Amino acid sequence: MLLDWDMEIFDDAFFGIPADWSGGRVAYYLMGDVDAASDYWNYWRYAYDWPLDHVDDKWYFTADRGLSKSSAGLMNNNFSFLYDPRNPVPNLGGQNQPFDLAGPMDQSSIENRSDVLIFETPVLTQPVETVGRIWGNLFVSSNCTDTDFTIKLTDVYPDGRSMLITDGSLTVRYRYNYTSEVFMSGDQNDIYELLIDCWSTAYSFAAGHKIRVAISSSNYPRFAKNPNTGAPLARDYLNFNIANNTLLVGPLYNSSIILPRLVNMDSTHAFF
């Protein structure tokens, strides 16, 4: 079915044979639990446009390291960690180049580090589907004028595997755009809001699983190490600072991950 759709697109582009768009001009694959057969994930869908009609659900990081769709909780908390550029969190799978380790690899072996903050839901009682652009909305502080903050979204299986769905990273000096540099003060009393692009995905978290988010300041070598000095990036890497970075959570600072939820399934056609 998908090959026929592909050929129709190529015929339209290269040979001028008009394509029939009535079945949709966007194809995306809804991923999910690879161990369980289901009619609800691991199949192709067609849509008329992208992004699809959706609402952005905020899943809040809570003071007890939870992840909640309903509330940021009643308590505020600050989670601090030391990011040392000499010992970055290693990359393990993801959207890498084909010659690197790529794909949805198990992250559990690198999640127990002191420079990785883990937030997760209770065991899900029903599936949670997200389709579209994922964003991390973080409120942070640092003792450095520049550093990175990274996010990984994973699916925690009942056996403990933490399978990577998507990730993202932001160099704080570029938090407004990539053409101007705005440094932090280096005063940990100053709070900064970040919006971290974690790219797009289409995924269904199965009942019995958990949604997990890992926050850190490195994911190397997928993303270059930030020396935390404010110096021009990709230069002077022999000089570095150890960053004391803090994530603020709770009702005062609503740090969250944004998972888009479809609201109009009439715009999507499913083909198993």
N, C-alpha and C positions, 0 to 999 in steps of 0.2 A: 504493500500500500504506500509506504513512504517513498520507495524508489520511483513509483509512478508519479508521485507528487514532485519529486526532485526533477525528473525528466521534463515535466511540464514547465517548471520554472526555467530550466535551461533552454528549452525550445522557445519560450517567450523572449528570453534575453538575447539569444544568439541567432535565432532564425525568424524572429518576428511573428511566431505563431501565437496568437493571443491565449493566455492562460485562463482557465476557469477559476476565478477567485471565490466562487460561492462556497467552497469547502474550507476556506481559510487560507491566508497567505503566510502564516507563521506556524512553524512546527516546533514543539518543545517536548522534552521527555520528562515525565514526572517520576522522580526516583523515590525509593523507599527501601524497606527492610529486604535485604538480598536473601535472607534465609527462609522467609515465609511467603508462600504463594498468596496473592491477593488480587482482587479486582480493582483495588483502590490505588495502586502504585505500580511502577515499572512498566509503563506503556507510553506510546506516543499520543500527544494531543495536538490538535490543530486549532488555531485561533484566527480571528479576522484582523487583529492589530496587536501591537505591543507598545507600551505595557498594557496588560489586561485591566479591566475594571476591578479596583481593589480598594481596601482600606488598609492603612498602616497601623498594625497592632503594636503597641509598645509592651515589651516584656521587661519588667523592671528588675534590676539587681537589688536584693534586699540585704539588710544588715546581718542576717544569718546565712549569707551566701546562697540564698535561694534565687529563683527566677520566677517572677509572678506576672501574669497578664492582667490581674485585677488591681494590684496596688503595689506601691513602693514600700509598704509597711508603715509602722508607726515609729520606728527608730531610725536615726541616722547613724552612719558608721563610715570611718575612713580606713581604707585598706592600702597600706604602703608596702613597697618592695624595693630592693636595690637592683638596679640594672647595670651590670658591668659589661662593657663592650668586649672585654677579653673572654667572656664566657656567655655568649648569646644563647637563647633558646634555639635549638637546631630545627631546621625545616624538616618536615616528614610528610611527604605527599602534597597534594593540592594541585593548583592550576599552574604547574611548572612547565618548563620546556620539555619536549618529548624525550630528550636524552637524559633528563633527571628523573628521580623518583617522583612519580606523579599519581594523582588519583586519590580516592577516599581511603587513606591509610589510617590505621589505628593510632591515636594520639596518646593513649594512656601511659605509655612509657616516658613521655616528656611532660606530663601534666603535674607531676608531684614535686616540682622544683619550687624553691622559695620565691622565685621571681615570676611565678605564674599564679594568677588569681582565678579560681574556679567558682562559677555560679551555675546552678542547675535546678530544674523543676523537680517536683516529686514524680514518681512513676505515673505516666499518663494513663488515664482511664479510657480515653478515646483518641483517635488519630488527630494530629494537628498538621494541617497542610499550609505551606507557604509557597507562593509563586511570585517572583519579581525581584526587585532590587532590595538587597539587605543593607541596612545602615546600623552603625553603632553610634549612640549618642552618649558621650561620656563627659563627666565633669571631673577635672583633674587638677593637680598641682604638682610642682617639681622644684627641687633646689637648683636646677640647671636652667639656662636660658633657652635651651633647645633639647629635645629628646624625641623619641618615637613612642606611640602607643599602638598595640596590635590587638586584633580580635580573631578568634577562631570559633566557628559555630560547628558543634558536633552532635551526632546522634549516639546516645549511650544505649547499647544493647543490654538485654538482661544478663548476659555473661560478663559484662564489664567493659567490652570494647567501646572505645570512644571514636567513632568513625567521622572523619572530617567531611563537612559539607561545603563550607566556603570560608574564606578568611579575608582580612584586609589590614592595612597599616597606614598610619598617617605620621608624617614628620611635622611636629607641632608648629614650626616656623611657617609652614605652608597651610595653616588651618583655614585661611580665608580664600586663597587661590595659589596657583603655582607660579605666578609671575612676580609676587612681592613677598618679602620676608618680614614677618612680625614676630619678634622674639618675646619670650616670657621674661619676667623680671628676675627670676631666680629666688624669689621670696615665696616660701611654701604657704603663706597666708593668702596668696593671690590664686583665684580659681579661674579656670579656663574651660569653656565648653567646646567640645570637639564633635565633629560629624565625620565618621570614618566609613568610607565606601567599601563594602564587602562584596561587591559585584552582584550578579543575579543568579538565581537558582530556581528550581522547581522541585520541592521535596515534601514528602509526607512522613511525619514522625508517627510510628505505629504505637498503638496502645501497648502498654508493658515496657516501653522505652522511656528515656528521659531526654530532654533538651538541655544541652550544656553549652556554656560560653566560657572561653578562656581568655583572660586579659593579661597582656604582658607588654614588653617594650622591644621585643626582638623576635624575628622569625627568619633566621639566617641559614642559607644564603638566598632564599626567595626574596627577601628584602635586605638591602644593605644595612650594616651596623651603623647606628648613629653614635658618634664619639661623645655626644653630649656637651660639646664645647662651644657650639655656635659658629665654628669655623666653616668655610665652604665645604660642602659635602664632597666625598671622594678625594679629599686632600688631607694631609696632616694627620693620618690615622695613627701615628706613633704617639700623639698626644690625645688624652681622653680624660673624661670625668666619670666617676661612678654616680649615677643619678639615683636620688631618693624620690621615687615617683609614687603618687597617691591617687587612688580612685575614690570619689565620694559617692555614696549611695544613700537611699532613704528618701523621705518626703521633702526634705529641703533641697536636695540635688537629685533629680530624678534620672540618674544614669540608667540607660536601657539599651536593648537591641530592638530594632524595628523590623518586624517580620510582616510582609504584605500578605493579606488574606483576600482571596477572590470573593467578589460580591455578586457577580453576574455570570453564572455558568452558561447562560444562553449564548455567550460570545465564544464559547469553546466547544469543539467537537472532539470527542474521544474515540480513538481507534485502538483496539487491543491487539 
